[in-house]
Amino acid sequence: PKSRIIAASYASSLSIKHSLDCRLVLSNPWYKRIFPDVKLTRDQNEKQKFMTTKRGFRMASSVGASVVGEGGNFLIIDDPISPAQAMNKHWREHVNSWFDHTFSTRLNNKKTGVIVLVMQRLHSEDLSGYLLAKGGWEHLSLPAVATSPQNYSFGNVTKFRETGELLH
């Protein structure tokens, strides 16, 4: 309920769609049963930003946009660049610079905060490639088709994929 989440995508329309999807989940009765302390405020319940009664929030942003005056415990980037943009060196450099100089600076606590990047690889110098080259990141790669037997463990959840198995 107190978590502050800032989520960005390459287009504001995609960020807003994800924000609306998230708000629908939070408003669902099954979610309210599982997380009874998460309650949305009535006075700050917009498409771009909604807030909880405990002052947590989820804010939608886009690559290139400034997030002035806001900070988050969780920064999420989902598809920071479109496939067409990824083929343009200027766009790749723009996204990487935006991450370094704008978005990553919004993390409230560098020791306990979390940054999550979700994207398909589009170019060796896309944001994933850029961050992996810098080092210090945990990398989870989930190929659409398993090229070898793979075992994934996340907390108490384990998933095994056979060679050729499709990602589901």
N, C-alpha and C positions, 0 to 999 in steps of 0.2 A: 503493500500500500504506500510506502514511502519512497519507493524506487523512482528515479528520474531517468527516463529513456529518451534518447534522441535518435531517430531513425532517418536515414537518407538514402535516396536512390538517384539515378541519373536524371530523372524527370520528376517534377513536383507532382504531376498527375499520378505517377506510380506510388510515390510516397503517401499521397492522400488516400489512394485506394487501400494500401496496407494499413493506414491509420483507421480507416472505416472498418476494415475487416477485424482489426484488433478490438475496436470498440464494440462491435457486434458480439464478439466472443465474451468480453467482460460483462456485457449486459444479459447474457444467456443465463437462465435459471440453474443449469448444471454447474456453470462456473461459479455462480454466487453461492451454491451449496458447498463447493470445495474450498473457496476462498472468501468466506463471509466478511472479512475485514476490508476487502477491496470494494469501495463504493465511489462511484463517480459523482463529482459535484454538479449541481445544476447550473451554476453561474460560469463555469469554465469547462464546457463540453462542446467543443467545436471540432470541425473536421481536421484541422491542422494540429490542434493541441487540445487534449482533454486531461483533466486533473482529478485526483482522488481527494477524498475528505481528509486524508493524512498528508496532503501536499505533494504526493508523488505525481508524476505526469508522464505522458507519451507525446512527443512532439515530432511532427513530420517536417523534413527539410529535403533539400536537393543539393546535388553537387554544384558547387559554385556559389550557393547561397550562404550568407553569413548567419550565424546563430548568436547574435549579439545579446549579451546579458543572461544567457542560459548555460547551464552546465548539467551534465548527466553522470549517473553511476554506470550506465550502460549506453554505449554508442554502437549503433548497428548500421552497417552499410550493406544494402542489398542491391546488387547490380549497379555499380557506380558509373558504368560506361556502357553505351549501346554497342552492338556489333559493328555498326557503321563508324561510330566514333573511334573504336579501338584500332581501326586501320589508319588513323590519322595521328602522327607523332605529336602534333600540337595539342590535341585533345587528351592523349595519354599523359603528357606532361602537365596539363591543366588539372586533371583529376589527381595526380600524385602530389602536386603542389598544394591543391585545396586540402587534401588529407593532412599533409604536414603542417601547414600554416593556419588552417582554420578549424577543420573538424576535430582533429586529435587534441587540440588545445581546449576543447570543451569538456574533457574528462575531469570530473571534480577531484578525484583522488587517484593519482598515478600508481599508487601501490595496491589499492583494492578495487579500482574501477576496471571495467571490462570493455574491450573493443572487439566486435564481431564483424567480420567481412564475409558475406555470402555472395558468391558469383561463379559463373562459368568462366573458365579460362578462355580469353579471346585473343591474347597476344602475349609474347614473352615479357613485354614491358608494361603490361596492364597493372592495375593496383596490386593484385596478388603477387605478380612477379617482382614488382618494385619492393614490396614489403619483405618478401622472402629473401631477396638479395641483401636487404639491410640487416636481416637476422633478428632474433628475439621473438619470433612468432611461433605459435603452435599451429601446425598445418594439418588439416584433415581433408583429404582428397577422396571424393566418392565418384568414381567413374560410372558413367551410365551403364556400361557393360563391364562386369568384373573380368579383368584380363588374367587373373590368377586367383586361387582360393584366398579369401580375405576374412579376417576376424576383427570386428570392431567392438570395443568395450567402452561404455560411458556410464560411470557409476556402477549401478547394479543391473544395467541392461547390456546384453551381449547379442551381437548379430553376426552370423556367419554367412558369407556369400560364396557360392561355388563359381568356378570359371564359367563365363558366359551368362551368368545370372544378371538379369536386368535390375537396375535400381528401382525400388518401389518405396 
